[in-house]
């Protein structure tokens, strides 16, 4: 078991002293080596010496994804390229890719944080880890892979795709731990059930992340794959997977705050919020050498909790993110998050866990349609039963969102499946 007892159980005062020391070093590094940070701080009337402890964090300006794109590809690096030993990048689906560099020390810290994350949910050196995250510029595959090797697992770099081969490897190699996106776990679970091989696989733990997922979806995955599912958090800009993870208690995700300083702020005012109040999640990379992001606003929506966990860890816990403020849909003046709709749909046993939200504009009004895939058994029922289900889903969606939606029940396997991150929204208004 990979357990850094000092880092994970130290007192709040001890951790605060460590964080203050590392914050000063990170701010000094960024100011000295990154012109964009130096300009931001000078515009705010700040010098590195003005930041003395973590209480000074709110004085620092945010870093946004736009800053990384404006300085593409390497303008935010604080280390010379001769010291950079790996480069990752985001998918770039909404603009230029965001590029992340790592020194050798950065990789050592990432591997340790990932190993600590896996250990939190019971992974040991006795396990056989099946990594079905994508390998390449995406951080999931290599992040999970080296974390597993650091724990001492027999780590299988399966990657995504070729579901039949995935199932064969699970069965023949005796995989006990699965790492992938929740949507791909659902796809694998569907295949396991269809092939009738649930008794032939040995999966006991699933570690899923890279996209939002709900409690009902967790329960669906567990039922289909016969494992216990845990949430892992990480974003490419900060390091990758392993920034935070659920422990065996599954009452929030412990953040490795000896390396990542964590805030939650009000999306409208930017003011720090107290424990339990949801807002935007902000990270400062306290130990990163190549890319020491300062107050990086993730736009993820969560709340923090500082009380000691029943597992014994004193690390701050963050709630499972419910969505992102930049993923929020505004429909007829109402704020709508895909996770709200997913929670409603998964409450209906007749619906499969696959859906598509279609937003359009008819004249001056926005329209909302939710295409819901049915299970094989239910879709063959009589028309009256289908109409009744449409009405019940429509009523529950309206009660949850305060917004009317058209519900369209579609045939099994008609909504596109994704091996990486699922795409749940089609917003046609952007093309008008």
C-alpha positions as CSV (number, residue, x, y, z in Angstrom):
1,X,0.0,0.0,0.0
2,X,1.4,3.4,-1.0
3,X,0.7,5.7,2.0
4,X,2.4,9.0,2.8
5,X,1.2,9.2,6.4
6,X,2.9,12.5,7.1
7,X,1.4,14.4,4.1
8,X,-2.0,12.9,4.5
9,X,-2.6,13.1,8.3
10,X,-0.6,16.2,9.4
11,X,-2.3,18.8,11.5
12,X,-3.9,21.9,9.9
13,X,-1.3,24.1,11.4
14,X,1.6,21.9,10.1
15,X,0.0,21.8,6.6
16,X,-0.6,25.6,6.5
17,X,3.1,26.2,7.4
18,X,4.2,23.9,4.5
19,X,1.7,25.5,2.1
20,X,2.9,29.0,3.0
21,X,6.5,28.1,2.3
22,X,5.6,26.4,-1.0
23,X,3.3,29.2,-2.1
24,X,6.1,31.8,-1.7
25,X,8.4,29.6,-3.8
26,X,5.8,29.1,-6.5
27,X,4.9,32.8,-6.8
28,X,8.5,33.8,-7.0
29,X,9.2,31.2,-9.7
30,X,6.2,32.3,-11.7
31,X,7.1,36.0,-11.4
32,X,10.7,35.5,-12.3
33,X,10.3,33.1,-15.2
34,X,6.9,33.8,-16.8
35,X,6.4,37.2,-18.3
36,X,2.6,36.8,-18.3
37,X,2.6,36.3,-14.6
38,X,5.0,39.2,-14.0
39,X,2.6,41.5,-16.0
40,X,-0.5,40.3,-14.2
41,X,1.1,40.9,-10.8
42,X,2.5,44.2,-11.7
43,X,-1.0,45.3,-13.0
44,X,-2.3,44.2,-9.6
45,X,0.4,46.2,-7.8
46,X,2.0,43.1,-6.4
47,X,5.5,41.9,-5.9
48,X,6.5,38.3,-4.9
49,X,7.4,39.6,-1.4
50,X,3.8,40.8,-0.9
51,X,2.6,37.2,-0.8
52,X,3.6,35.8,2.6
53,X,1.0,33.2,3.5
54,X,-2.0,31.4,2.1
55,X,-4.2,34.2,3.4
56,X,-2.8,36.4,0.7
57,X,-4.0,34.0,-2.1
58,X,-7.1,36.1,-2.9
59,X,-4.9,39.1,-3.7
60,X,-3.4,37.3,-6.6
61,X,-5.1,37.5,-10.1
62,X,-6.6,34.4,-11.6
63,X,-5.1,32.3,-14.3
64,X,-7.6,31.3,-16.9
65,X,-7.5,28.8,-19.8
66,X,-7.4,31.8,-22.1
67,X,-4.0,32.7,-20.6
68,X,-2.6,29.3,-21.7
69,X,-4.0,29.7,-25.2
70,X,-2.8,33.3,-25.5
71,X,0.7,32.1,-24.6
72,X,0.6,28.9,-26.7
73,X,2.5,26.7,-26.8
74,X,5.2,27.2,-24.2
75,X,4.9,30.8,-23.0
76,X,3.6,29.9,-19.5
77,X,6.5,27.5,-18.8
78,X,8.7,28.5,-15.9
79,X,11.4,26.0,-16.7
80,X,13.7,26.0,-19.8
81,X,12.9,23.4,-22.4
82,X,16.1,21.6,-21.6
83,X,14.6,20.7,-18.3
84,X,11.2,19.7,-19.7
85,X,11.0,15.9,-20.1
86,X,7.3,15.4,-21.1
87,X,4.6,17.5,-22.8
88,X,0.8,16.8,-22.6
89,X,-2.0,18.9,-24.1
90,X,-5.8,19.1,-24.0
91,X,-8.0,18.1,-26.8
92,X,-8.4,21.6,-28.1
93,X,-12.1,21.2,-29.0
94,X,-12.9,24.8,-28.1
95,X,-9.8,26.6,-29.4
96,X,-6.0,26.1,-29.3
97,X,-4.8,23.2,-27.2
98,X,-3.7,24.0,-23.6
99,X,-0.1,22.7,-23.3
100,X,1.4,21.3,-20.1
101,X,5.1,20.7,-19.5
102,X,6.7,18.5,-16.8
103,X,10.2,18.4,-15.4
104,X,11.5,15.1,-14.1
105,X,10.6,16.3,-10.5
106,X,7.1,17.2,-11.7
107,X,6.6,13.6,-13.0
108,X,7.8,12.2,-9.7
109,X,5.3,14.2,-7.8
110,X,2.5,13.4,-10.2
111,X,3.3,9.6,-9.9
112,X,3.2,9.9,-6.1
113,X,-0.1,11.8,-6.0
114,X,-1.6,9.3,-8.4
115,X,-0.3,6.4,-6.3
116,X,-1.7,8.0,-3.1
117,X,-5.1,8.4,-4.9
118,X,-5.2,4.8,-5.9
119,X,-4.3,3.6,-2.4
120,X,-7.1,5.7,-1.0
121,X,-9.7,3.5,-2.6
122,X,-8.0,0.2,-1.7
123,X,-5.7,-0.5,-4.6
124,X,-2.6,-2.5,-3.6
125,X,0.5,-4.1,-5.2
126,X,-1.5,-7.3,-5.4
127,X,-3.9,-5.8,-8.0
128,X,-3.9,-6.1,-11.8
129,X,-4.8,-2.7,-13.2
130,X,-6.6,-2.4,-16.5
131,X,-6.0,1.2,-17.8
132,X,-8.7,2.1,-20.4
133,X,-8.0,5.8,-20.5
134,X,-6.6,7.2,-23.7
135,X,-2.9,7.2,-24.0
136,X,-1.1,10.1,-25.8
137,X,-1.5,13.8,-25.3
138,X,-4.4,13.2,-23.0
139,X,-3.1,12.8,-19.4
140,X,-5.4,9.9,-18.3
141,X,-3.6,6.9,-19.7
142,X,-0.1,7.7,-18.7
143,X,-1.2,9.3,-15.4
144,X,-3.0,6.2,-14.4
145,X,-0.3,3.9,-15.8
146,X,2.6,5.3,-13.8
147,X,0.5,5.7,-10.7
148,X,-0.3,2.0,-10.9
149,X,3.3,1.1,-11.4
150,X,4.3,3.3,-8.4
151,X,1.8,1.4,-6.2
152,X,3.3,-1.9,-7.6
153,X,0.4,-3.1,-9.6
154,X,0.7,-5.2,-12.7
155,X,-0.4,-2.5,-15.0
156,X,-2.0,-3.2,-18.4
157,X,-1.8,-0.3,-20.9
158,X,-5.0,-1.3,-22.8
159,X,-6.1,2.2,-23.9
160,X,-9.6,2.8,-25.3
161,X,-11.5,1.0,-28.1
162,X,-12.0,-2.6,-29.3
163,X,-14.5,-3.5,-26.6
164,X,-14.3,-7.2,-27.5
165,X,-10.6,-7.3,-26.8
166,X,-11.0,-5.3,-23.6
167,X,-13.4,-8.0,-22.3
168,X,-11.0,-10.8,-23.3
169,X,-8.1,-9.1,-21.5
170,X,-10.2,-8.6,-18.4
171,X,-11.2,-12.2,-18.3
172,X,-7.9,-13.8,-19.4
173,X,-5.5,-11.5,-17.4
174,X,-7.7,-11.4,-14.3
175,X,-8.0,-7.6,-14.2
176,X,-9.1,-6.4,-10.7
177,X,-9.0,-2.6,-11.1
178,X,-10.4,-0.6,-14.0
179,X,-9.5,3.0,-14.9
180,X,-11.5,4.8,-17.5
181,X,-14.1,7.5,-18.0
182,X,-17.6,6.8,-16.5
183,X,-19.2,6.8,-19.9
184,X,-16.8,4.2,-21.2
185,X,-17.3,2.1,-18.0
186,X,-21.0,2.1,-18.9
187,X,-20.2,0.9,-22.4
188,X,-18.0,-1.9,-21.0
189,X,-20.7,-2.8,-18.5
190,X,-23.3,-3.0,-21.2
191,X,-21.0,-5.4,-23.1
192,X,-20.3,-7.5,-20.1
193,X,-24.0,-7.9,-19.5
194,X,-24.7,-8.7,-23.1
195,X,-22.0,-11.3,-23.3
196,X,-23.1,-12.8,-19.9
197,X,-19.6,-12.9,-18.5
198,X,-20.0,-11.0,-15.2
199,X,-19.0,-14.2,-13.3
200,X,-15.9,-14.6,-15.5
201,X,-14.3,-11.2,-14.6
202,X,-12.6,-10.3,-11.3
203,X,-13.0,-6.5,-11.2
204,X,-13.3,-5.3,-7.7
205,X,-12.5,-1.5,-7.9
206,X,-13.3,1.1,-10.6
207,X,-11.5,4.5,-10.6
208,X,-13.4,6.8,-13.0
209,X,-13.0,10.4,-13.9
210,X,-12.4,13.0,-16.7
211,X,-16.1,13.9,-16.9
212,X,-18.9,14.6,-14.5
213,X,-21.0,11.7,-13.4
214,X,-23.9,11.3,-10.9
215,X,-24.7,8.9,-8.0
216,X,-27.3,7.0,-10.1
217,X,-24.6,6.5,-12.8
218,X,-22.2,5.2,-10.2
219,X,-24.9,2.7,-9.1
220,X,-25.5,1.6,-12.7
221,X,-21.8,1.0,-13.3
222,X,-21.4,-1.0,-10.1
223,X,-24.4,-3.2,-11.0
224,X,-23.1,-3.8,-14.6
225,X,-19.5,-4.5,-13.7
226,X,-19.7,-5.9,-10.2
227,X,-17.2,-3.5,-8.7
228,X,-17.1,-0.6,-6.2
229,X,-16.7,2.7,-8.1
230,X,-14.6,5.6,-6.9
231,X,-14.3,9.1,-8.3
232,X,-10.9,10.6,-9.2
233,X,-10.3,14.2,-10.1
234,X,-7.7,15.9,-12.2
235,X,-7.3,18.3,-15.1
236,X,-4.5,18.5,-17.6
237,X,-3.6,22.0,-16.8
238,X,-2.9,21.2,-13.1
239,X,-1.1,17.9,-13.7
240,X,-3.7,15.2,-14.8
241,X,-5.5,12.6,-12.8
242,X,-4.6,12.3,-9.1
243,X,-5.2,15.8,-7.9
244,X,-7.9,14.4,-5.7
245,X,-9.6,11.0,-5.1
246,X,-12.3,9.4,-3.0
247,X,-11.2,7.2,-0.1
248,X,-13.0,4.1,1.1
249,X,-15.6,6.3,2.9
250,X,-16.7,7.9,-0.4
251,X,-17.7,11.2,1.3
252,X,-15.8,13.6,-0.9
253,X,-12.5,13.6,-2.8
254,X,-9.3,14.2,-0.8
255,X,-7.1,16.9,-2.4
256,X,-3.4,16.4,-2.2
257,X,-3.1,19.9,-0.7
258,X,0.6,19.6,0.1
259,X,1.0,20.1,-3.7
260,X,-2.3,21.8,-4.7
261,X,-3.7,24.8,-2.8
262,X,-7.4,24.8,-3.0
263,X,-10.1,27.6,-2.9
264,X,-13.8,27.8,-3.8
265,X,-14.9,31.2,-4.9
266,X,-18.2,32.9,-5.7
267,X,-18.6,32.8,-9.6
268,X,-20.1,36.3,-9.6
269,X,-17.9,38.2,-7.1
270,X,-14.8,36.1,-6.9
271,X,-15.0,36.2,-3.1
272,X,-13.7,33.1,-1.2
273,X,-16.6,30.9,0.0
274,X,-16.7,29.0,3.4
275,X,-16.9,25.3,3.7
276,X,-20.0,23.7,2.4
277,X,-20.9,26.6,0.0
278,X,-20.6,25.6,-3.7
279,X,-18.7,27.8,-6.1
280,X,-15.9,27.7,-8.6
281,X,-12.9,25.6,-7.8
282,X,-9.5,27.3,-7.9
283,X,-6.1,25.6,-7.7
284,X,-2.6,26.9,-7.1
285,X,0.2,24.5,-8.0
286,X,2.6,24.8,-5.1
287,X,5.3,22.5,-6.3
288,X,5.1,22.4,-10.1
289,X,8.4,23.5,-11.8
290,X,7.5,23.6,-15.5
291,X,4.0,25.1,-15.2
292,X,3.4,26.6,-11.7
293,X,-0.2,27.7,-12.3
294,X,-1.3,30.4,-9.8
295,X,-5.0,30.6,-8.9
296,X,-6.1,28.6,-11.9
297,X,-9.9,28.9,-12.1
298,X,-11.1,25.5,-13.3
299,X,-14.8,26.6,-13.5
300,X,-15.7,23.3,-11.9
301,X,-18.5,23.7,-9.3
302,X,-17.9,22.1,-5.9
303,X,-17.7,22.8,-2.2
304,X,-14.9,22.2,0.3
305,X,-14.9,20.5,3.7
306,X,-11.9,20.7,6.1
307,X,-13.0,18.5,9.0
308,X,-11.1,15.2,9.5
309,X,-12.4,12.3,7.5
310,X,-13.4,9.0,9.2
311,X,-10.6,7.4,7.2
312,X,-8.1,9.3,9.3
313,X,-6.9,11.7,6.6
314,X,-6.9,15.4,7.4
315,X,-6.6,16.5,3.7
316,X,-9.4,18.9,2.6
317,X,-12.2,17.1,0.8
318,X,-14.1,18.5,-2.2
319,X,-17.6,17.4,-3.2
320,X,-18.0,15.6,-6.5
321,X,-18.2,18.4,-9.1
322,X,-21.7,19.0,-10.3
323,X,-20.7,20.6,-13.6
324,X,-18.8,23.6,-14.8
325,X,-19.9,27.2,-15.0
326,X,-18.7,27.4,-18.6
327,X,-20.7,24.2,-19.4
328,X,-23.8,25.7,-18.0
329,X,-26.7,26.2,-20.5
330,X,-28.9,29.3,-20.2
331,X,-32.2,28.4,-21.7
332,X,-35.0,31.0,-21.6
333,X,-33.2,32.6,-18.7
334,X,-32.8,29.4,-16.7
335,X,-29.4,28.0,-15.7
336,X,-29.3,24.3,-16.7
337,X,-26.5,21.8,-16.1
338,X,-26.4,18.4,-17.9
339,X,-25.8,16.7,-14.5
340,X,-29.3,17.8,-13.4
341,X,-30.9,16.1,-16.3
342,X,-28.8,13.0,-15.9
343,X,-29.9,12.6,-12.3
344,X,-33.6,12.8,-13.4
345,X,-33.2,10.3,-16.2
346,X,-31.3,7.7,-14.2
347,X,-34.2,7.7,-11.8
348,X,-36.3,5.9,-14.4
349,X,-35.5,2.2,-14.7
350,X,-37.0,2.1,-18.2
351,X,-34.4,4.5,-19.5
352,X,-30.9,3.4,-20.5
353,X,-28.0,5.6,-19.2
354,X,-27.6,7.3,-22.6
355,X,-29.1,10.6,-23.6
356,X,-28.6,13.7,-25.7
357,X,-29.6,17.3,-24.9
358,X,-30.5,19.3,-27.9
359,X,-30.9,23.1,-27.6
360,X,-32.2,25.1,-30.5
361,X,-33.8,28.4,-31.2
362,X,-37.3,28.7,-32.8
363,X,-37.9,32.4,-33.6
364,X,-37.0,34.3,-30.5
365,X,-37.4,31.4,-28.1
366,X,-35.0,28.7,-27.0
367,X,-36.2,25.1,-27.2
368,X,-35.0,22.1,-25.2
369,X,-35.3,18.5,-26.3
370,X,-34.0,15.6,-24.4
371,X,-33.5,12.4,-26.4
372,X,-33.6,9.4,-24.0
373,X,-32.5,5.9,-25.0
374,X,-34.8,3.1,-23.9
375,X,-33.9,-0.3,-22.6
376,X,-34.5,-3.2,-25.0
377,X,-37.3,-4.6,-22.9
378,X,-39.3,-1.4,-22.5
379,X,-39.0,-0.1,-26.0
380,X,-41.0,-3.2,-27.2
381,X,-43.9,-2.2,-24.9
382,X,-47.2,-0.8,-26.2
383,X,-47.5,2.8,-27.3
384,X,-49.5,3.8,-24.3
385,X,-46.7,2.8,-21.9
386,X,-44.2,4.8,-23.9
387,X,-46.5,7.9,-23.9
388,X,-46.9,7.5,-20.1
389,X,-43.1,7.4,-19.6
390,X,-42.7,10.5,-21.7
391,X,-45.2,12.3,-19.6
392,X,-43.5,11.2,-16.3
393,X,-40.0,12.2,-17.5
394,X,-41.3,15.5,-18.8
395,X,-43.0,16.3,-15.5
396,X,-39.9,15.4,-13.4
397,X,-37.6,17.4,-15.7
398,X,-39.8,20.4,-15.4
399,X,-40.0,20.0,-11.6
400,X,-36.2,19.9,-11.4
401,X,-35.3,22.6,-13.9
402,X,-38.4,24.8,-13.7
403,X,-38.4,24.6,-17.5
404,X,-40.5,22.6,-20.0
405,X,-38.7,20.2,-22.3
406,X,-39.6,18.0,-25.2
407,X,-38.9,14.3,-24.3
408,X,-38.1,12.0,-27.2
409,X,-37.8,8.3,-26.5
410,X,-35.4,6.7,-28.9
411,X,-34.5,3.1,-29.8
412,X,-31.8,1.1,-27.9
413,X,-28.3,1.8,-29.2
414,X,-29.3,4.8,-31.3
415,X,-27.4,7.4,-29.4
416,X,-23.7,7.5,-30.3
417,X,-21.3,6.0,-27.8
418,X,-17.9,7.5,-27.0
419,X,-14.7,5.7,-25.9
420,X,-13.4,9.0,-24.4
421,X,-15.4,11.8,-22.8
422,X,-19.1,11.5,-23.6
423,X,-20.7,14.4,-25.5
424,X,-24.1,15.0,-23.9
425,X,-25.1,18.4,-25.4
426,X,-25.8,19.6,-29.0
427,X,-26.4,23.3,-28.9
428,X,-27.5,24.4,-32.3
429,X,-27.9,28.0,-31.3
430,X,-24.1,28.5,-31.8
431,X,-24.6,28.0,-35.5
432,X,-27.3,30.7,-36.0
